Amino acid sequence: MTRTMHNPALILLNASPRLPLIAVLAVRFAAAVTQWERRRRSRVNLGNLDDRLLKDVGLTRTQADREVKRYFWQI
């Protein structure tokens, strides 16, 4: 499974051909933590939407609640 990096600084570091293994692992870890935080924030924001806004994005309250209850590391 390939994970994409969205942070430009992490993309630049990851593309560097001469990084030592520990640096590569650190960059990948930073990318994972960044992705987890983005997921957590998105789920918190989803939980704050009212029913009218949920309908606009095509979700029911039950679907939104199920997504909000997921852990940050779950896709």
Buried (B, 14 or more C-beta within 10 A) or exposed (E): EEEEBEBEEBEEBBEEEEBEEEEEEEBBEBBEEBBBEEBBEEBEEBEEBEEEEBEEEEBEEEEBEEBBEEEBEEE
